[in-house]
Amino acid sequence: MGVIERVRRRAERENLSRASQARAILKQEMIKLLQVDTRAFIKRTSRPYIILVIGVNGAGKPTLIAKLANRYKNEVGQSVLLAAGDTFRAAAVEQLETWATRVGVPLIKQGPGADPGAVAFDAVEAAHARDTDVVIIDTAGRLQSKYNLMQELQKIRNVVRRRVEWAPHEVLLVIDATTGQNGLIQAKAFMEAAEVTHLALTKLDGTAKGGIAFAMVQEIKRPIKYIGTGEKVDDLAIFDAEAFVDALFEQEVPV
């Protein structure tokens, strides 16, 4: 049952007559839709905490990874190491290296075309040697072959799981909020290829794309953990369903 239908039924059941009452119910139902029970997607953790970041090219993975690294380093106070696992696209390694330098965290990389599993292995070994708290692994975003993507992600998972118990602890699917319906199609493909635990929505700044959040949660059945609100390294927010819906109503953003 959709949100509008639930609002209509509640309005009838509660015999509401004012638009303000229906508006309040609409907000409640929208918040409820976004509040996915996260307990099923929280894995047991061990150290280092390993985050696998996935998503199509252009979704903003390197920038999101930099923001995550900055948050763990400067807000949480933990040591961070990045792994350039997108070896398919040479520019991805260079971009991540630039961000790593800017944030002030080490980066593990290999040459173009290297085995992503080997990069992940090197990163985990380096994290153990340096007593690092958090490892964030970038991955390739190509979707030309779902089978190859699935094999690649599975290999990375197996590599880190053999070295770190319960890893990866978080599989973060990055979605560009401006892509609309195409973003849903991409998300479904990655859901089939990886054990996604959480979503991150990028490029929500200055857009009227708030509705993508509802579509994603409804279709993908995974909680949104982060939203990117700009290009600066600290433009990352922990997702708050109530605050998000309040902002949509205040700005009168169509959903």
C-alpha positions as CSV (number, residue, x, y, z in Angstrom):
1,M,0.0,0.0,0.0
2,G,1.3,3.4,-1.0
3,V,1.8,6.4,1.3
4,I,-1.1,8.4,-0.2
5,E,-3.5,5.4,0.2
6,R,-2.4,5.0,3.9
7,V,-3.0,8.7,4.5
8,R,-6.4,8.5,2.9
9,R,-7.5,5.5,5.0
10,R,-6.2,7.1,8.2
11,A,-8.0,10.3,7.4
12,E,-11.2,8.4,6.8
13,R,-10.8,6.3,9.9
14,E,-10.0,9.2,12.1
15,N,-12.7,11.4,10.5
16,L,-10.3,14.2,9.7
17,S,-11.6,17.3,8.1
18,R,-8.8,19.8,8.0
19,A,-5.9,19.9,5.5
20,S,-3.4,20.5,8.3
21,Q,-4.4,17.2,9.9
22,A,-3.9,15.3,6.6
23,R,-0.5,17.1,6.2
24,A,0.6,15.9,9.7
25,I,-0.4,12.3,8.9
26,L,1.4,12.5,5.5
27,K,4.6,13.5,7.4
28,Q,4.2,10.7,9.8
29,E,3.7,8.1,7.1
30,M,6.7,9.4,5.1
31,I,8.9,9.2,8.1
32,K,7.7,5.7,8.9
33,L,8.5,4.7,5.3
34,L,12.1,5.9,5.6
35,Q,12.7,4.3,9.1
36,V,13.8,0.9,7.9
37,D,14.6,-1.5,10.8
38,T,18.4,-1.5,10.7
39,R,18.9,-4.4,13.1
40,A,18.8,-6.9,10.3
41,F,21.6,-5.1,8.4
42,I,24.0,-4.5,11.2
43,K,26.7,-7.2,11.2
44,R,29.0,-8.2,14.1
45,T,32.1,-6.2,14.0
46,S,35.8,-6.7,14.5
47,R,38.9,-4.6,14.0
48,P,39.7,-3.1,11.6
49,Y,36.2,-2.1,10.6
50,I,35.9,-2.6,6.9
51,I,33.6,-0.7,4.6
52,L,33.1,-1.8,1.0
53,V,31.8,1.1,-1.1
54,I,30.0,0.1,-4.3
55,G,28.0,1.9,-7.0
56,V,28.2,3.0,-10.7
57,N,30.8,5.3,-12.1
58,G,29.7,8.9,-11.7
59,A,27.7,8.3,-8.5
60,G,30.4,10.1,-6.5
61,K,32.1,7.2,-4.8
62,P,35.6,8.8,-4.4
63,T,34.1,11.9,-2.9
64,L,31.8,10.0,-0.6
65,I,34.8,7.9,0.5
66,A,36.8,11.0,1.3
67,K,33.9,12.4,3.3
68,L,33.6,9.1,5.2
69,A,37.4,9.1,5.9
70,N,37.2,12.7,7.1
71,R,34.3,11.8,9.4
72,Y,35.9,8.8,11.0
73,K,39.2,10.7,11.4
74,N,38.1,14.1,12.6
75,E,34.7,13.5,14.2
76,V,35.0,9.9,15.5
77,G,38.7,10.1,16.2
78,Q,39.7,6.9,14.5
79,S,42.6,6.1,12.2
80,V,41.6,5.4,8.5
81,L,43.1,3.7,5.5
82,L,41.8,3.8,2.0
83,A,42.1,1.1,-0.7
84,A,41.9,2.0,-4.4
85,G,40.0,-1.1,-5.5
86,D,38.6,0.5,-8.7
87,T,41.6,-0.6,-10.8
88,F,39.6,-0.7,-14.0
89,R,39.5,3.1,-14.4
90,A,42.9,4.7,-13.9
91,A,41.3,8.1,-13.1
92,A,39.6,6.6,-10.2
93,V,42.9,5.8,-8.5
94,E,44.2,9.3,-9.1
95,Q,41.0,10.9,-7.9
96,L,41.1,8.8,-4.7
97,E,44.7,9.6,-4.2
98,T,44.0,13.3,-4.4
99,W,41.3,13.0,-1.8
100,A,43.4,10.9,0.5
101,T,46.1,13.5,0.5
102,R,43.6,16.3,1.1
103,V,42.0,14.4,4.1
104,G,45.4,13.2,5.4
105,V,44.9,9.5,5.3
106,P,47.1,6.7,3.7
107,L,46.0,5.1,0.5
108,I,46.9,1.5,-0.7
109,K,47.0,1.2,-4.5
110,Q,48.4,-0.8,-7.3
111,G,48.8,-0.1,-11.0
112,P,45.9,0.2,-13.6
113,G,44.3,-3.2,-14.3
114,A,45.6,-4.8,-11.1
115,D,43.5,-7.4,-9.3
116,P,41.1,-5.6,-6.9
117,G,41.3,-8.5,-4.5
118,A,45.0,-8.0,-4.3
119,V,44.5,-4.4,-3.5
120,A,42.0,-5.3,-0.7
121,F,44.5,-7.9,0.7
122,D,47.3,-5.3,0.8
123,A,45.0,-2.8,2.5
124,V,43.9,-5.2,5.2
125,E,47.6,-6.3,5.8
126,A,48.6,-2.7,6.0
127,A,45.8,-1.9,8.4
128,H,46.9,-4.8,10.7
129,A,50.5,-3.6,10.5
130,R,49.6,0.0,11.3
131,D,46.9,-0.9,13.9
132,T,44.3,1.0,11.8
133,D,40.7,1.3,13.0
134,V,38.8,1.7,9.7
135,V,39.5,0.5,6.1
136,I,37.4,1.9,3.3
137,I,37.6,0.0,0.0
138,D,36.6,1.6,-3.3
139,T,35.3,-0.7,-6.1
140,A,34.7,-0.6,-9.8
141,G,31.4,0.9,-11.0
142,R,31.0,-0.7,-14.4
143,L,27.7,-2.6,-15.1
144,Q,28.5,-4.0,-18.5
145,S,28.6,-7.5,-17.1
146,K,26.7,-8.2,-14.0
147,Y,28.4,-11.6,-13.7
148,N,31.9,-10.1,-13.8
149,L,30.8,-7.5,-11.2
150,M,29.4,-10.1,-9.0
151,Q,32.6,-12.2,-9.2
152,E,34.8,-9.2,-8.5
153,L,32.8,-8.1,-5.4
154,Q,32.7,-11.7,-4.2
155,K,36.4,-12.1,-4.5
156,I,37.0,-8.9,-2.5
157,R,34.6,-10.0,0.2
158,N,36.3,-13.4,0.4
159,V,39.8,-11.8,0.7
160,V,38.9,-9.5,3.5
161,R,36.7,-12.1,5.3
162,R,39.6,-14.6,5.4
163,R,41.7,-12.0,7.2
164,V,39.1,-10.1,9.3
165,E,36.3,-11.9,11.0
166,W,32.7,-10.8,9.8
167,A,34.2,-8.5,7.2
168,P,33.2,-6.5,5.3
169,H,31.2,-5.1,8.1
170,E,29.4,-2.6,5.9
171,V,28.6,-2.7,2.2
172,L,27.6,0.9,1.3
173,L,25.8,1.4,-2.0
174,V,26.3,4.9,-3.3
175,I,23.4,6.4,-5.4
176,D,23.3,9.7,-7.3
177,A,20.1,11.4,-6.2
178,T,19.8,13.2,-9.5
179,T,19.5,10.0,-11.6
180,G,15.9,9.3,-10.7
181,Q,14.5,6.0,-12.1
182,N,17.8,5.1,-13.6
183,G,19.3,5.1,-10.1
184,L,16.7,2.5,-9.1
185,I,17.7,0.3,-12.0
186,Q,21.4,0.6,-11.1
187,A,20.7,-0.1,-7.4
188,K,18.8,-3.3,-8.2
189,A,21.7,-4.5,-10.3
190,F,24.1,-4.0,-7.4
191,M,21.7,-5.5,-4.9
192,E,21.9,-8.7,-7.0
193,A,25.7,-8.6,-7.1
194,A,26.5,-7.6,-3.5
195,E,25.3,-8.1,0.1
196,V,24.3,-4.4,0.5
197,T,23.8,-3.3,4.1
198,H,23.2,0.5,3.7
199,L,22.6,3.2,1.2
200,A,24.3,6.6,0.7
201,L,22.6,9.3,-1.4
202,T,24.9,11.8,-3.1
203,K,24.2,15.2,-4.8
204,L,21.2,16.1,-2.8
205,D,22.4,19.7,-2.5
206,G,20.3,22.2,-4.3
207,T,18.1,19.7,-6.0
208,A,14.4,18.7,-5.8
209,K,15.3,15.1,-5.8
210,G,14.1,14.2,-2.3
211,G,11.7,11.7,-3.7
212,I,14.5,9.3,-4.7
213,A,15.0,8.5,-1.0
214,F,11.5,7.1,-0.7
215,A,11.7,5.2,-3.9
216,M,15.1,3.7,-2.9
217,V,14.0,2.6,0.5
218,Q,10.7,1.2,-0.8
219,E,12.3,-0.8,-3.7
220,I,15.7,-1.7,-2.2
221,K,14.6,-2.4,1.4
222,R,17.8,-1.0,2.9
223,P,18.3,1.9,5.3
224,I,19.8,5.2,4.1
225,K,22.8,5.8,6.3
226,Y,24.4,8.9,4.8
227,I,23.4,11.8,2.5
228,G,25.9,14.0,0.6
229,T,24.9,17.7,0.7
230,G,27.8,19.3,-1.2
231,E,31.3,19.0,-2.6
232,K,33.2,19.9,0.5
233,V,34.8,17.2,2.5
234,D,32.6,17.8,5.5
235,D,29.4,17.9,3.5
236,L,28.2,14.6,4.8
237,A,25.3,14.0,7.1
238,I,24.0,11.0,9.0
239,F,20.6,10.4,7.6
240,D,17.7,11.4,9.9
241,A,14.3,10.5,8.5
242,E,12.4,13.0,10.6
243,A,14.7,15.9,9.8
244,F,14.8,14.9,6.2
245,V,11.0,14.9,5.9
246,D,10.7,18.2,7.9
247,A,13.2,19.8,5.4
248,L,11.1,18.6,2.4
249,F,8.0,20.2,3.8
250,E,9.7,23.4,4.8
251,Q,11.2,23.8,1.4
252,E,8.1,22.5,-0.3
253,V,10.2,20.1,-2.3
254,P,7.9,17.8,-4.4
255,V,8.2,14.2,-3.5
